[in-house]
Amino acid sequence: MSHPTHPVTDRLPGIESVLVALLAGVAGVAGSFAVAAFTPAFIAGPIAGFMARTLPGALITFSIVVLGDVGSQLNVLLAVGLSTTVFAVAALLGQAVGQRTAYPIAGVVAAATAALISVGITAAPTASVVAGVATGTVVLLSDLGRSQPVSSLTSRASDLSAGRRRLLAAVASAASLGIGGYVLGSQQSTQVSPPTFEGIQPWAAPEVEPLLAEAAEKSLDVSGLEPLVSDRFYEVDINSTDPTLDAASWSLTVTGTVDRELSYSYEDILAMEVDHQFVSLRCVGEALNGKKMDNALWTGVSIMDLVEPAGLPEGCCVMLRAADGFYEEFPLSALQDGFLAIGMNGGPLPRGHGYPARALIPGHWGEINVKWLTEIEILEAEQDGYWEERGWHGTGPVNTVAKLHVINTLDDGRKQVGGHAYAGVRGIDRVEVSTDGGDTWVDATLSDPLPGADVWRQWTHTYDPPEGEHEVVVRATDGTGALQPEAKSSPFPSGPSGWVTKTVR
């Protein structure tokens, strides 16, 4: 029994088949994104997370310190490329099978293979099926042009014509599916709608709006300077996609060296007496004058109110564990003023900031403030946290810093500089500015302090600039009277420090 002939793939299984497969891979990634958006169900999400967790610590450090946000973006792009390759392999398999059968089989095999691979990576059946269908559709449509048999006398010309038709069909279908998938995925909301129990919404309590209004009123009127409650709060995580947790089924456990282990539901947390606190966070891996330092008004409960009922025998440390696989250890004493946040700036905690609940450990680097918190484990002996296993030591108190982010030229020709200063729970007592490279210093104007012990302040200074270039230097003194160290240090391993300097022209 003879099989149908497919002259293009029989004669040229190389470049055309590979190009069709790559186009099918693009469509598969777009199909996954259309359903999953930028969540862990998106095929590239788990791949990017796997690479971030398994790459050598030295490479991760290089990415954070040297590349910064570009490193994270490159990781995502590489993950998208690998995802495309995964689906392309499925398309190649489909084409190989299709060479020996009727043409629809190629698309079916490609679709089934892509869907199975995707569900194995993401454990997301719906997004995986759509990704598989998109992959198989490109293979199927591209195959339609090669289904007509040709005579040996015209095989060369027919092969070329069929090849062009095949590639054009693949390009057209991949482009349509790619654009459609991107548009559909981009339109999906990643915001959360937390369940309410008896209408309880503690983040919308009457005292929230006056506190936010106070922060707005105390913010300095400096063009380009972020207000005291940040417009855009930075996000840094070990994975490229944020967990999608259901608060109704979420729980927080207290385990380890306790008298009895406890578990709290979201409803339990909502029923507790809440507080509203201004708390600033700073990333241990940011540049000295970077912008990964922000402030918000958080709504939540005392962590010790959750831990103490479990009983605390002798213990040295605490390990916080998160739903995204992150974990961080710090001294038990640091937990005394710990805060479990469930709201942010008058709304529920956003998904990107740890919904349903995250930890806030005053005065410590941002990495300690674990998002998507699921477990508080009391330890008998010290253990390395996630970043400590990779050579970082950012679990201690945050370094004092005065940042210089704004340089304005006023209508009268004077210069106006400004920024934020932060020293954790030590507070900021003074910011000084030098406009001659550090030879002389004057006090900057500080914003009035907000309520709370772990909050940044704004500063500004206006002066008559000298002719030509000059160096502006800023430094802060914390609430204990300690001057910010002058020497500059790299973010690795214990966070950046030093005086910020900028050349002004």
N, C-alpha and C positions, 0 to 999 in steps of 0.2 A: 504493500500500500504506500503510495507516494504522499509526501507532505507538501503543503503549499510552499512555494519558493518566495523568499524574501530577499531580493537581490542586493539591497543596500546593506542590510546587516550581515547577510551571508558573506558578501565580498569585503565589506568594510566595517568590521565590528569595533574599530578603534575610535577615531575622533568624533564621528557623528553620534555614536552610541554614548560616548562620554559626555558630549555637549547636551544631548537630550536628558541624560541622567542628572547632570548638574542643574539644568532648568527644572526638572522634576523635583530635585532637592530644594530649590528655592521655593517652589510652590508648596511643598510639604511644610517648610518652616513657616510660610505665611499662613497656611491652614491652621497650624498649631497656635500661632499668635492670634488669629481671628477669634478663637474660642477662649483661649487662656489669658490673653493680654500678657502683661509682664508679671506673671505669678509663677509659682513653682510648677504649675501644670504646663507651662511653655517649655518646649523641648530644650531650649538653650539654657534655661535656668539651672536645672540640676547639673548640667555639664560645666557651666561656669563655676558653680559652687564646688564641684568636685576638684576642679583645677586649683581653685583658691585654697582648698584645704590640703591638697597633696603636693603642691609645688614646694621646692626646698625653701626653708626659712630665709636664706640669703636672697633668693629671687623675690620673695614677697617683700622683704625689707627694701630692696632696690626699687620695687614698684611703688611702695608707699612713699619713701623718702625722696626719690628722684623724679618719678613719673607723676605721683599724686593721683588726681582724678583721671588723668589720661591712662594710668595703669589699669584702673577699674574698667574704663571704656574699652581698652584693648582686650581685656579678659572677656568681656561680653561679645565683642566682635569675633574673637577667636572661637568662642562657644557657638556663635551663630554659624561660623564657617564649618565647624565640626558637625553641627546639626545638619547643615546642608549636605555634607559629605555622607553622613549616616543615611539620609533619605536617598541620596544619589546611588549608594551601594544597593539599596532596595530596588531602585529603578533599573540598575544594571542587571540584577538578578532576574527581574521581570522580563527584560528584553532577551536575556539568554534563554529563558524558558519559551518565550514567544517565538523565537526563531524556528522552533520545531513543532509549533502548534498554530491554531488559528489566532489571528492577531488580538482578539479581546483578552486572551489569557495573559498576555504580557502586562496589561494594565491591572488586571485582577491580582496577579502575583505581586506586582510592585506595591499595590495598595495594601494588601494583607501583610506583606513583609514590613513595610514602613510602619503600619499601625502596631504590629507586635513589638517592634524595636522601641517605638515611642512609649508604649504603655509599660515596657520593662524599665525604661529610664525615668518616666514621670509618674507612673501609677495613676494616670489620668485617662480613663477610657474614652470620654467624649472627645477631648482635644486630640487624642491619638487617632481615633477613627477619622476625624475630619482631616488631619494631616495625611493619613494614609490615602484617603479618597483624592485629595489634591495631588499627591504624588502620582497615584495611578492614573488620574485623568490626563496629565501631561503625556505620560507614556502611551496611553490609549489613543489620544488624538494625534500624536506624532506618528503613530503606527498606521493610521488610516491611509496615509499617502503611499505606503509601500506594499499595499495588499494586491495590486494588479500584477499578474505575471507578464513577462516581456519575452520577446524572441531573442535568440542569441545574436542576431544581426544588429539589433538596436539596443542591446543591453547596456552599453556604455553610456549612451545619451539618456536612456531611461533611468539608469542608476543616478546620474547627476540630477535629473529632474526630480526624481523621487526623493533624493537627499535634500534638495532645496525645499521641497514641499514639507518634508518631515521636520526640518529645522524651523521653518516658518511656523508650522503648526505648534511646535514646542514653545517657540518664543512667544507667540500670541497667547497661548493658553497659560503659560507661566506668568506672563506680564499681567494678564487679567486676574488670575488667582492671587498673584503677589500684591497687586495694588488693592484688590478687594479685601484681602486678609489684613493688610496693614490698616486700612481705613476702619474695618470692623473692630479690630483689636484696640486701636487708638481711642475709639469712642466708648469703650467699656470703662465704667467707673471702678476705681480700685478703693474707693472710700468704704467705710464700714457703717452698718446700721445696727448698733448694739441693741440687744434685747432689753426691754425695760420690765421691771417687776413692780407691779402696782404703780406704774408711772414714775418710778424713781429715776431721776437724772441729776446726780449730785454735781456734775460739772456746770449745770445751769442754775446753781443756787443764787439767791439774791445778792450775796456779797461778791460774786465774781465780777460783775460789770463795774462796780466802783473801783475794784483793784486794777482792772484793765484801764479804766479812765485815769487812775492815778499814775500809771506807767506812761500813758500818753502825755499827760500834763507835765511830768517831770523830764520827759525827753527833750534834749537840747534842740534848738531850732538851727540845725546846721545842714545845709543842702548836701544830700548824698550820704548822710550818716544814718545807719540803721537805727530805728528807735529802740527803746529799752526792752520792749517785747518784740522779738525778731520777726521781720516780715517772712523770712524763709529760714527755717531751722535746718541745719546741716543733717545729713544722714550718712552714716558709715556702718557697714555690716559685712559679715564674712561671706555672705551669699549675694548674688546679683539680683535675686528676686526675694521679696518679703513673704513670710508665711501667711497663709489665709486661714485664720483660726476662727472657729465658731465659739463665741463667748458662752452660749448656752451649754456647751459641752466641755468648755475649758475648766481646768482646775489647777490650783496652786498647792503643792504639798510641802510640808516641813518635815525633813527626814534627818537621818544621821544620829549623832550622839544626843538624843533627846529622850525624855522619859516616855513619851508616846508620840507617834507620828500623827500628823494632822493633815487634813485636806480641806481646802476652801473652794467653793464655787464662786462664779461671778455674782450670783445672787447674794451670797454671803458677804462679799466685799461691798456691794451696793447698800446693804443693810447697815453697815457700820458707820460710825461717826466720821465724817470726812473733814479734811482741812484743805486749804488752798495756799500754795507756796510758790513764790518766785524762786526758781533755781536755774543757774547757768551751767552749761556744759561746754567742755573744751576737749577736742580730740588730741590724743597723745601723739598721733602721727602727722599732725598738721605742720606746715611751715611756720616759722617764727611769727611772721606777719600775715599768716593765712586767715581764711575766713570760716574755719570750722570751729567757731566759738559763738554760742548763741544763748538766748535767754527766753524763758516762757513762764506762764502761770500754770502750774500743775495742780490738778485735783486728785486727792488720794487719801490713803490711810497710813498710819505708822506701821512700819514693818515689824517692830517689836511687839505691837499689839497682836500680830499674827504668830510670832515666834514664841513669846513667853508662855502662852498656854500649853505649849508642848513640853515645857520644862527644859532648863538649860544646865546640865551638869558641866563639869570642866570641859571646855572646848577652846581651841586656839583660833579657829578660822571658820570661814563660811565659803561655801561654793554655791554660786548662783548658776542655774542651768536654764537654757532657753529652748523654745520649740524649734529654732533654726539650727540647733546643734552647737551653739556657742555656750561657753562656760567660763566663769571667772572667779578667782579666789582672792580673798582679802581678809584682814584681821577681824575677829568677832567684834572688837570694840568699835569698828567703823559702822557696824550695823545699828548702833544705839540710836542714831538720828536718821536711820534709813526711812525711806518713804516709798510706798507702792502707789504709783500713779495710774489712774484710770481715765483721767480727763486732761485736756490741754487747751488753754486759752478759751475757755467757755464752751468747749465741745467735747465729744468723746475722744479718747486717745486715737489719733490717726493710725492707720495700719502701718505706715512707714516708721512710726515711733513706738511700736510695740504692742498695739492692740491685741488682746484686751488689757494687759497690764505690764508695766515695766518697773524696774527698780531705779530709785534715785538715791545715791550715796553721797551726801554732801561733801564737797571739797576734793573729791577724787576725779581722776581723769575720766573722760566720757565712756571709755570701754568698760568701766566698772558698773555703769548704770545699765544693766542688762535689760534688753527688750524681749518681748514675748516670753516673759518669765513663767516657768512652770514648776520649778523646784528650788527650795532653799535648804541646802544640806549643811548641817553643823558638823565640822570635822574635828577629829582628835589631833591630827598632825597636818602640817602644811602640805599642800599639793600645788603643782603648777597649773595655772589656768591656760586657756587657749593661746593667748599671746605670749605668755612666759615660756611655753613649749617652743615657741619660735624665736626666742632670744630677747623679747621685750620685757621691760620691768616697769610698766606704767601703772602699777596698782597703788602707788603712794599718793600723797597729796599733790594737787596740781601746782605747777610753777606759776609764780607771779609774772604778769605780762601787761604792758601797755602797748596797744596796737595803733598804728598810724594808717588810717584808711582813706582819709579825705584831705585833699589839698584844693582849696577854692581860692579864686581871685575875686575879690569884692569890687563893687563899682568904684570905690575910691582908690583902687590900686593896692590896697593891703592884701596880705595873704591870710587865709584862715585854714588852720589844720585841725584835725579832730580824729577821734577813734574811740575805742573801748578799752577799759582796764579791768583786770580780773585777778583775784588771788585766792579763790576758793572761799572757805569759811573764815579766812583771816581778814577778808574785806580789803577795800582800797581806801587809804587815808589821804593819798596825795599823788598827783601826776605832775611831773616837771618836763618842761620843753626847752631844748636848746636849739637856736637857729644859727649857731656858728660852729657846729660840729662837736659840741660838748665842752666848749671853753667856759661858757656862762649858761646859767639856768634860771628859768622863771616858772612860777606855779601856773598850771593850766586851770581853767574853770571846769569844775566837776558838776555833773548832774547830781541832784539830791538823791540820797540813797533810797532804794525801794525797801519795803519790808522784807525781812529774811536775812539769813546769815551767809548764804551762798549765792550772791548776786553780783553781777558786773556793774560798772558805772561808765557813763560817757564822759569824755573830756574834750575841750576845745581851747584853742589859743589863736588870737589874731595879732598880727604884727606888721610893721613896715619892712618890706624885704630889702636887702642890700642889692647892689648892682651885681648882675651875673649870677652864677650858681652859688648855692649855699647848702650846707648839710643840716637837715632837721633831725634831731635825736629826741626820743621820748623814753622816760623811765618812770616806774611806779614805786611807791612805798606802801607796804601793806599795813593792815590795822595793828600789827604788833610793833611797827616802827622799822621793820627790816626793808632795806632797799633792794629792789630787783637787781640780781647779779648782772654785771656788764658783759661778761664773756659769753659769746654765742656758742651754743651747742646744737648738735643735730637732733632731730626728733628721736632717733634711735640711740639708746634703748629706753630712755626715761623721760622723753618729751623735750621739746625745744625750750631754750631759754636765751636771754640776752637782751640788750637794748636794741630797739628798732630804729634804723637809720634810713632816711631817704634824701636823695638829691633833688632840690627844688630849683627850677629855672625860671 
